[in-house]
Amino acid sequence: MKEVRLNNGVMMPALGFGVYQIPAEDTERAVSEALGTGYRMIDTAASYFNEEQVGDALRHSGLKREEVFVTTKLWVQDYEYEDALRAFDKSARLLGLDYVDLYLLHKPYGNYYAAWRAAERLYKEGRVKAIGVTSFSDERLQDLFLHNEVKPAVNQLETHPFFQQEASNAFLSQEGIQHEAWAPFAEGKNDIWNNPVLKAIAGKHGRTVAQVVLRWLNQRGVVVIPKTVRRERMAENLDIFGFTLTGQEMQAIAGLDTGRSSIYDDTDLATTKYIGTHRIHD
Ligand SMILES: NC(=O)c1ccc[n+]([C@@H]2O[C@H](COP(=O)([O-])OP(=O)(O)OC[C@H]3O[C@@H](n4cnc5c(N)ncnc54)[C@H](OP(=O)(O)O)[C@@H]3O)[C@@H](O)[C@H]2O)c1
């Protein structure tokens, strides 16, 4: 598996397996198959309610702890300092791990400064190997690292052909923060699988639209974590390093950018209120 080096020296696989929206009862099977297919990075979150089943799959895989890179995320409800430490303990217990490779603040709402300081403590204690954020705008991210000690290693952002995040990609690269894509396939929106530009490029390489999208992200230096519950698609999504998109093809895909989210609008007050106050436990 190809890897990237994070700003603290930790090595992270360039491609992993996302488990958002995989029901708990299907997660152990899906993660076991993904590990069997060759994935060595799993991306979960407290709010996905499947950390325990990810842990079951890891335990039964026969792989050594250091062979698999595990990411989980802290939900906004637990963004006070002590709450964050407690929430981490719960995630680690459910996962059955004594350390997590990457711990992310899941959303840029609430008291994320307190949450970040808790994440810094976990990092210093060695309970997490790297810390980062998701869906932080460049300004919020900059403010966070200007007023804290540990610079985030990763910002996981919605990134796909219809929302390419070009400015954030440049900012993150300049700051040495790894850009990771969530929803690399836009969760199937915008009729991505039938997009004529992507289909034409896929046809030229004898590849699929999914492989072209993942390779395009990879060639932009973006880490990807596609989700699928189907074994044949797991293999398809992993097999992206045997071809290279030309500059012209990269340009053609650049032309698909709409500059806005296909999934949720973080400038919409009703949406941000809902997410920022959503509770995942009592
Ligand atoms: N930080 C955040 O706030 C955040 C938000 C969303 C997601 N994420 C992370 O990012 C990961 C990926 O994003 P996502 O799950 O939202 O969406 P996604 O990976 O963009 O798309 C998943 C969809 O694509 C389908 N699919 C996967 N591979 C395919 C292929 N080769 N051909 C055709 N269809 C294919 C899947 O269907 P099947 O399963 O039926 O194959 C599913 O419907 C998540 O699992 C999660 O770990 C993070």
The ligand as an SDF file (V2000), in Angstrom:
LIG
                    3D

 48 52  0  0  0  0  0  0  0  0999 V2000
  -15.7490   13.5330    8.0610 N   0  0  0  0  0  0  0  0  0  0  0  0
  -17.0030   13.4780    7.6930 C   0  0  0  0  0  0  0  0  0  0  0  0
  -17.8450   14.2930    8.1070 O   0  0  0  0  0  0  0  0  0  0  0  0
  -17.4180   12.4040    6.7490 C   0  0  0  0  0  0  0  0  0  0  0  0
  -18.6380   12.5060    6.0520 C   0  0  0  0  0  0  0  0  0  0  0  0
  -18.9800   11.5030    5.1710 C   0  0  0  0  0  0  0  0  0  0  0  0
  -18.1020   10.4210    4.9650 C   0  0  0  0  0  0  0  0  0  0  0  0
  -16.9360   10.3300    5.6770 N   0  0  0  0  0  0  0  0  0  0  0  0
  -15.9990    9.1950    5.4930 C   0  0  0  0  0  0  0  0  0  0  0  0
  -15.7310    9.0300    4.0890 O   0  0  0  0  0  0  0  0  0  0  0  0
  -16.0770    7.7000    3.6990 C   0  0  0  0  0  0  0  0  0  0  0  0
  -16.5230    7.6740    2.2510 C   0  0  0  0  0  0  0  0  0  0  0  0
  -17.6250    8.5430    2.0410 O   0  0  0  0  0  0  0  0  0  0  0  0
  -19.1310    8.0510    1.9040 P   0  0  0  0  0  0  0  0  0  0  0  0
  -19.2610    6.6950    2.4730 O   0  0  0  0  0  0  0  0  0  0  0  0
  -19.9870    9.1030    2.4790 O   0  0  0  0  0  0  0  0  0  0  0  0
  -19.4240    8.0280    0.3400 O   0  0  0  0  0  0  0  0  0  0  0  0
  -18.6360    7.5990   -0.9950 P   0  0  0  0  0  0  0  0  0  0  0  0
  -17.4690    6.7390   -0.6600 O   0  0  0  0  0  0  0  0  0  0  0  0
  -18.4320    8.8270   -1.8030 O   0  0  0  0  0  0  0  0  0  0  0  0
  -19.7500    6.7610   -1.7670 O   0  0  0  0  0  0  0  0  0  0  0  0
  -20.2470    5.5700   -1.2800 C   0  0  0  0  0  0  0  0  0  0  0  0
  -21.3180    5.1090   -2.2970 C   0  0  0  0  0  0  0  0  0  0  0  0
  -20.6920    4.6940   -3.5090 O   0  0  0  0  0  0  0  0  0  0  0  0
  -21.0350    3.3470   -3.8080 C   0  0  0  0  0  0  0  0  0  0  0  0
  -19.8430    2.7270   -4.4030 N   0  0  0  0  0  0  0  0  0  0  0  0
  -18.6590    2.4910   -3.7790 C   0  0  0  0  0  0  0  0  0  0  0  0
  -17.7630    1.9760   -4.6380 N   0  0  0  0  0  0  0  0  0  0  0  0
  -18.3960    1.8730   -5.8360 C   0  0  0  0  0  0  0  0  0  0  0  0
  -17.9950    1.4010   -7.1070 C   0  0  0  0  0  0  0  0  0  0  0  0
  -16.7620    0.9520   -7.3160 N   0  0  0  0  0  0  0  0  0  0  0  0
  -18.9020    1.4260   -8.1190 N   0  0  0  0  0  0  0  0  0  0  0  0
  -20.1680    1.9060   -7.9170 C   0  0  0  0  0  0  0  0  0  0  0  0
  -20.6080    2.3590   -6.7210 N   0  0  0  0  0  0  0  0  0  0  0  0
  -19.7190    2.3470   -5.6890 C   0  0  0  0  0  0  0  0  0  0  0  0
  -21.4610    2.7400   -2.5080 C   0  0  0  0  0  0  0  0  0  0  0  0
  -22.4200    1.7260   -2.6870 O   0  0  0  0  0  0  0  0  0  0  0  0
  -22.2320    0.2230   -2.0880 P   0  0  0  0  0  0  0  0  0  0  0  0
  -21.8330    0.3470   -0.6510 O   0  0  0  0  0  0  0  0  0  0  0  0
  -23.5970   -0.3740   -2.2830 O   0  0  0  0  0  0  0  0  0  0  0  0
  -21.1860   -0.3990   -2.9370 O   0  0  0  0  0  0  0  0  0  0  0  0
  -22.1010    3.9370   -1.7920 C   0  0  0  0  0  0  0  0  0  0  0  0
  -23.4340    4.1020   -2.2500 O   0  0  0  0  0  0  0  0  0  0  0  0
  -17.1820    7.3240    4.7020 C   0  0  0  0  0  0  0  0  0  0  0  0
  -17.4720    5.9390    4.7240 O   0  0  0  0  0  0  0  0  0  0  0  0
  -16.5980    7.8740    5.9740 C   0  0  0  0  0  0  0  0  0  0  0  0
  -15.6120    6.9940    6.4980 O   0  0  0  0  0  0  0  0  0  0  0  0
  -16.5880   11.3130    6.5540 C   0  0  0  0  0  0  0  0  0  0  0  0
  1  2  1  0
  2  3  2  0
  2  4  1  0
  4  5  1  0
  4 48  2  0
  5  6  2  0
  6  7  1  0
  7  8  2  0
  8  9  1  0
  8 48  1  0
  9 10  1  0
  9 46  1  0
 10 11  1  0
 11 12  1  0
 11 44  1  0
 12 13  1  0
 13 14  1  0
 14 15  2  0
 14 16  1  0
 14 17  1  0
 17 18  1  0
 18 19  2  0
 18 20  1  0
 18 21  1  0
 21 22  1  0
 22 23  1  0
 23 24  1  0
 23 42  1  0
 24 25  1  0
 25 26  1  0
 25 36  1  0
 26 27  1  0
 26 35  1  0
 27 28  2  0
 28 29  1  0
 29 30  1  0
 29 35  2  0
 30 31  1  0
 30 32  2  0
 32 33  1  0
 33 34  2  0
 34 35  1  0
 36 37  1  0
 36 42  1  0
 37 38  1  0
 38 39  2  0
 38 40  1  0
 38 41  1  0
 42 43  1  0
 44 45  1  0
 44 46  1  0
 46 47  1  0
M  CHG  2   8   1  16  -1
M  END
$$$$
